[in-house]
Amino acid sequence: MKKTVSLLLCLALVCALFTGCGDSAPAAPTAPAAPEAPEAADDSPEVRLDDSALRSDFVCEDNNRVFYEIFVGSFSDSDGDGTGDLRGIINRMDYLNDGDPNSGKSLGVEGLWLTPVFSSPSYHKYDVTDYYAIDPAFGTEADLVELCELCEARNVKLILDLPINHTGAQNEWFSAFAAAHRAGNTADAYYDFYSWCPADSIPAGRSFRPIDGTNDCYECNFSGDMPELNFDSEEVRAEVLSIAKYWLARGVDGFRFDAVKYVYLGDHGSNAAFWQWYMDELRAIDGSIYTVAEVWDTDGVTDQYFGALNCFDFTVAQAEGLIAKAAAGSGVSNLTGYVESYLDRVGSLRSDATIVPFVSNHDMDRAAGFLSVSNGRMKMAANLYLLGPGSPFLYYGEELGVKGSRGSSNTDANRRLAMPWGDGDTVADPPGADYPETSRLASTAAEQIADPDSLYTYYKTLLMIRHANPEIARGTYHALEGSGKLGGFVSEWEGSSVCVLHNASQNAMDYDLSLIAGYDFSVLSASIGQGEAVLEGGVLTLPPQTSAVLRENG
C-alpha cells in the first residue's frame, strides 16, 4: 500500500502596523497600538497529517519544550523609543504562540528565554545593578507579571536569564564592598561580598583590578565593570537564593544561568557543588522549575554539572557543531549516535537529565551565515534538531534566516540585530551594530508569514509535527544504523513508538524498514523537506534533504 503525506499551509498576512513616531515628540509619548492578532482567511492555515497518527489533543506538561531566545532590547518596541521591551513581547505573543498548537497561525514555541531584564547601565544587561528591579528601558515589573500570566494561559514556560556570577560595578552591593575595604572594616557585612585579594598576592590565571583607595583588588574575569561575587559568603548565597525566589513568586518558570563554570574559576568541583546546593534549594520551592546552564565547554566538562542541572550542548552548536556538519552531509548517524550516547551518559548522572541542543545564540554568529537557506542546509539542520529529543532552543530570527556576525568590527552587537518585522515596528539595532542592512535578510517577518513556502512557514510546520508526535521529544532514544547521509532514530514513550529518518544528501534515498527489528512502522505520519516521502511495500523513499516521521499501525 502506498501512502503519502501533504503539508498544506496558507497563511494570512499580519496586517497590523505599529504607529510611527513623528518628527516632534509629544509632551507625553503615546505608545503605539499593539499588533492585532491575524484573522483567519477563508482557507484557514493548517497542517494536514495522517489522521491515524495525530495526537492533536496532546498537552505538554513537562519540560521537553522548544524554547525561543529573545534578546529583549532587539525584539519588539512598544513605545517608539527604538528599544525592545516587555510590552513588545506581549504584543507579539500571537506570533510566538497563540495558545492553540493546532491552529497553524503561530510559530508554536513552547517556552521563552528572555536575556537579562534587570536594571543595568548596558544594552545587554549582563552587568546588573539591581536584581529586584526591571530596567526602565524594558518596562515594569507589572509588565513582566502580565507576560508571565499570558504565557501560563497559553502553556508557554518563561525563563529569565540570571547572571549571578558577577554583578555590575554600579551595583550598590559593590559600592558597599569598596567602601568597607577603604574603611578597613572587616566586620562590615559587605567586606567579603565579592571575590578579592591583596594586590601583592593575585593568583595566576585570574583577572583582578584595584579597589580605589586601598591595596586590595577585586576579581573581574569578564570585565572591570563586572566584579565577581564571593560564593564562599553565606550572605551572598542567601542573596542569590532570595533573587530567584522573588521572581519565581512573580510567575517566572525558571532560569537560564549565565557563566556557570566561573563561580569558582577553574574549579569545576566547587562550581558543581554550589550549583547542586542552589538547585536543591530551588527544587524545594518548585519541583517543576525549568533551568539550563551555560557551560561553554566540552562534554567532559559539562558532564560535571549534570548532577545539578541540564546544560546547553555546545558540541552540536555553531558552524563546526554536529548539527551543521550533519546538515552539510557529513553523516546523520554521526549525530544520532552521539545523541544516544549523550542521553545515556547524562541520564546516568541524573534521572531527569536531557539534551538541550541549539545551533546559535546571542554570543555566536547567526546560523543563517553558516547554514545557507538557499542550498537547503538551514532547513535540514532545523529538521535534525527540532525533530529530536530534549529541549531545543531557537534564537530569535532564526526562523526567518536572519544573518549577523561579529565581522571586522568585532562586536557582539552584530549578532543581536533588530528583529525585521516589516510592519512598522520601531525596534532598532543595539549600540555599535554595523552589520550591513543588505546582508541581513531577504524578506521580513510580515512577508514570510504570508508566504507558504517561506522559512518561517517551514519552522512552524516542524514544530507542529513535533507536537503531533510527542514521543520524539521525550521517549527512550535508539539511534538507527544509517548509510552515511541517511540516518535516524526510534523513540518509545508511554507504549507507543515513532521512527524519525533524515536524508541529508542531494539525492533520493531508500530505507528498508524491515531493518528495524521489533517494530512495524507502517504509518507515514509526516514528511518535510524538498519533497514528499513515500512509503510503499515496507520501503521508505526520502527525497533529497527530507525527513519523515513514521508510526506503528494501531
ChimeraX attribute file (.defattr): number of C-alpha atoms within 10 A of each C-alpha:
attribute: neighborCount
match mode: 1-to-1
recipient: residues
	/A:1	7
	/A:2	11
	/A:3	15
	/A:4	16
	/A:5	18
	/A:6	15
	/A:7	15
	/A:8	12
	/A:9	22
	/A:10	20
	/A:11	23
	/A:12	20
	/A:13	17
	/A:14	19
	/A:15	14
	/A:16	15
	/A:17	16
	/A:18	20
	/A:19	19
	/A:20	14
	/A:21	16
	/A:22	8
	/A:23	6
	/A:24	6
	/A:25	9
	/A:26	9
	/A:27	6
	/A:28	6
	/A:29	11
	/A:30	13
	/A:31	16
	/A:32	17
	/A:33	14
	/A:34	17
	/A:35	22
	/A:36	14
	/A:37	17
	/A:38	16
	/A:39	13
	/A:40	14
	/A:41	11
	/A:42	8
	/A:43	10
	/A:44	14
	/A:45	18
	/A:46	17
	/A:47	18
	/A:48	18
	/A:49	20
	/A:50	14
	/A:51	9
	/A:52	12
	/A:53	20
	/A:54	17
	/A:55	13
	/A:56	14
	/A:57	10
	/A:58	12
	/A:59	12
	/A:60	13
	/A:61	9
	/A:62	11
	/A:63	20
	/A:64	21
	/A:65	26
	/A:66	24
	/A:67	24
	/A:68	22
	/A:69	21
	/A:70	24
	/A:71	25
	/A:72	26
	/A:73	30
	/A:74	25
	/A:75	27
	/A:76	29
	/A:77	29
	/A:78	29
	/A:79	26
	/A:80	21
	/A:81	15
	/A:82	19
	/A:83	23
	/A:84	30
	/A:85	28
	/A:86	28
	/A:87	21
	/A:88	24
	/A:89	22
	/A:90	22
	/A:91	19
	/A:92	19
	/A:93	20
	/A:94	19
	/A:95	20
	/A:96	21
	/A:97	22
	/A:98	23
	/A:99	20
	/A:100	14
	/A:101	23
	/A:102	19
	/A:103	16
	/A:104	23
	/A:105	28
	/A:106	25
	/A:107	24
	/A:108	29
	/A:109	24
	/A:110	25
	/A:111	26
	/A:112	22
	/A:113	23
	/A:114	21
	/A:115	23
	/A:116	26
	/A:117	29
	/A:118	26
	/A:119	22
	/A:120	25
	/A:121	15
	/A:122	11
	/A:123	16
	/A:124	21
	/A:125	21
	/A:126	23
	/A:127	25
	/A:128	27
	/A:129	21
	/A:130	18
	/A:131	24
	/A:132	15
	/A:133	15
	/A:134	20
	/A:135	21
	/A:136	13
	/A:137	19
	/A:138	22
	/A:139	19
	/A:140	18
	/A:141	19
	/A:142	12
	/A:143	18
	/A:144	24
	/A:145	17
	/A:146	17
	/A:147	21
	/A:148	21
	/A:149	17
	/A:150	16
	/A:151	24
	/A:152	16
	/A:153	11
	/A:154	16
	/A:155	20
	/A:156	25
	/A:157	24
	/A:158	25
	/A:159	27
	/A:160	22
	/A:161	22
	/A:162	23
	/A:163	22
	/A:164	23
	/A:165	20
	/A:166	26
	/A:167	26
	/A:168	24
	/A:169	21
	/A:170	17
	/A:171	19
	/A:172	13
	/A:173	20
	/A:174	23
	/A:175	12
	/A:176	16
	/A:177	21
	/A:178	25
	/A:179	19
	/A:180	18
	/A:181	21
	/A:182	16
	/A:183	12
	/A:184	12
	/A:185	13
	/A:186	11
	/A:187	9
	/A:188	15
	/A:189	15
	/A:190	21
	/A:191	22
	/A:192	22
	/A:193	23
	/A:194	24
	/A:195	21
	/A:196	22
	/A:197	17
	/A:198	14
	/A:199	16
	/A:200	9
	/A:201	9
	/A:202	17
	/A:203	10
	/A:204	6
	/A:205	9
	/A:206	12
	/A:207	15
	/A:208	23
	/A:209	19
	/A:210	17
	/A:211	19
	/A:212	12
	/A:213	11
	/A:214	15
	/A:215	13
	/A:216	20
	/A:217	22
	/A:218	25
	/A:219	24
	/A:220	22
	/A:221	18
	/A:222	14
	/A:223	16
	/A:224	16
	/A:225	15
	/A:226	22
	/A:227	26
	/A:228	28
	/A:229	26
	/A:230	20
	/A:231	22
	/A:232	16
	/A:233	16
	/A:234	11
	/A:235	15
	/A:236	19
	/A:237	17
	/A:238	12
	/A:239	14
	/A:240	19
	/A:241	15
	/A:242	14
	/A:243	15
	/A:244	19
	/A:245	17
	/A:246	14
	/A:247	20
	/A:248	19
	/A:249	11
	/A:250	15
	/A:251	19
	/A:252	24
	/A:253	23
	/A:254	24
	/A:255	23
	/A:256	22
	/A:257	20
	/A:258	22
	/A:259	18
	/A:260	25
	/A:261	24
	/A:262	18
	/A:263	24
	/A:264	20
	/A:265	14
	/A:266	12
	/A:267	11
	/A:268	18
	/A:269	12
	/A:270	16
	/A:271	19
	/A:272	23
	/A:273	15
	/A:274	20
	/A:275	21
	/A:276	17
	/A:277	12
	/A:278	18
	/A:279	19
	/A:280	15
	/A:281	14
	/A:282	19
	/A:283	12
	/A:284	10
	/A:285	13
	/A:286	14
	/A:287	11
	/A:288	14
	/A:289	19
	/A:290	21
	/A:291	20
	/A:292	21
	/A:293	24
	/A:294	17
	/A:295	23
	/A:296	17
	/A:297	14
	/A:298	11
	/A:299	16
	/A:300	8
	/A:301	13
	/A:302	25
	/A:303	20
	/A:304	18
	/A:305	25
	/A:306	24
	/A:307	21
	/A:308	23
	/A:309	24
	/A:310	24
	/A:311	26
	/A:312	24
	/A:313	24
	/A:314	22
	/A:315	18
	/A:316	23
	/A:317	20
	/A:318	21
	/A:319	19
	/A:320	13
	/A:321	16
	/A:322	25
	/A:323	29
	/A:324	25
	/A:325	21
	/A:326	28
	/A:327	27
	/A:328	23
	/A:329	18
	/A:330	17
	/A:331	22
	/A:332	30
	/A:333	22
	/A:334	19
	/A:335	23
	/A:336	26
	/A:337	19
	/A:338	16
	/A:339	23
	/A:340	18
	/A:341	14
	/A:342	17
	/A:343	18
	/A:344	16
	/A:345	15
	/A:346	23
	/A:347	16
	/A:348	13
	/A:349	17
	/A:350	14
	/A:351	10
	/A:352	13
	/A:353	20
	/A:354	27
	/A:355	22
	/A:356	23
	/A:357	25
	/A:358	26
	/A:359	30
	/A:360	23
	/A:361	21
	/A:362	19
	/A:363	14
	/A:364	18
	/A:365	22
	/A:366	28
	/A:367	27
	/A:368	24
	/A:369	17
	/A:370	15
	/A:371	26
	/A:372	15
	/A:373	17
	/A:374	9
	/A:375	12
	/A:376	19
	/A:377	22
	/A:378	23
	/A:379	25
	/A:380	30
	/A:381	24
	/A:382	24
	/A:383	28
	/A:384	24
	/A:385	21
	/A:386	25
	/A:387	24
	/A:388	25
	/A:389	26
	/A:390	22
	/A:391	24
	/A:392	23
	/A:393	24
	/A:394	22
	/A:395	21
	/A:396	25
	/A:397	26
	/A:398	22
	/A:399	22
	/A:400	26
	/A:401	26
	/A:402	26
	/A:403	26
	/A:404	26
	/A:405	24
	/A:406	19
	/A:407	13
	/A:408	8
	/A:409	13
	/A:410	11
	/A:411	17
	/A:412	20
	/A:413	24
	/A:414	28
	/A:415	25
	/A:416	31
	/A:417	29
	/A:418	28
	/A:419	25
	/A:420	23
	/A:421	20
	/A:422	14
	/A:423	17
	/A:424	13
	/A:425	25
	/A:426	27
	/A:427	25
	/A:428	21
	/A:429	22
	/A:430	21
	/A:431	13
	/A:432	12
	/A:433	21
	/A:434	18
	/A:435	21
	/A:436	10
	/A:437	10
	/A:438	7
	/A:439	11
	/A:440	19
	/A:441	16
	/A:442	12
	/A:443	16
	/A:444	18
	/A:445	25
	/A:446	18
	/A:447	17
	/A:448	22
	/A:449	24
	/A:450	18
	/A:451	17
	/A:452	16
	/A:453	13
	/A:454	18
	/A:455	21
	/A:456	25
	/A:457	23
	/A:458	22
	/A:459	21
	/A:460	22
	/A:461	23
	/A:462	24
	/A:463	23
	/A:464	24
	/A:465	27
	/A:466	21
	/A:467	26
	/A:468	22
	/A:469	24
	/A:470	23
	/A:471	23
	/A:472	28
	/A:473	26
	/A:474	21
	/A:475	20
	/A:476	18
	/A:477	26
	/A:478	17
	/A:479	21
	/A:480	21
	/A:481	17
	/A:482	20
	/A:483	13
	/A:484	16
	/A:485	23
	/A:486	27
	/A:487	25
	/A:488	25
	/A:489	25
	/A:490	22
	/A:491	21
	/A:492	18
	/A:493	15
	/A:494	9
	/A:495	7
	/A:496	13
	/A:497	22
	/A:498	27
	/A:499	26
	/A:500	24
	/A:501	26
	/A:502	31
	/A:503	33
	/A:504	32
	/A:505	23
	/A:506	16
	/A:507	12
	/A:508	16
	/A:509	20
	/A:510	15
	/A:511	19
	/A:512	13
	/A:513	18
	/A:514	12
	/A:515	12
	/A:516	15
	/A:517	7
	/A:518	7
	/A:519	16
	/A:520	17
	/A:521	21
	/A:522	21
	/A:523	19
	/A:524	27
	/A:525	27
	/A:526	28
	/A:527	27
	/A:528	25
	/A:529	22
	/A:530	16
	/A:531	15
	/A:532	20
	/A:533	27
	/A:534	18
	/A:535	25
	/A:536	15
	/A:537	11
	/A:538	16
	/A:539	16
	/A:540	22
	/A:541	19
	/A:542	29
	/A:543	25
	/A:544	22
	/A:545	29
	/A:546	28
	/A:547	27
	/A:548	28
	/A:549	26
	/A:550	24
	/A:551	22
	/A:552	16
	/A:553	12
	/A:554	9
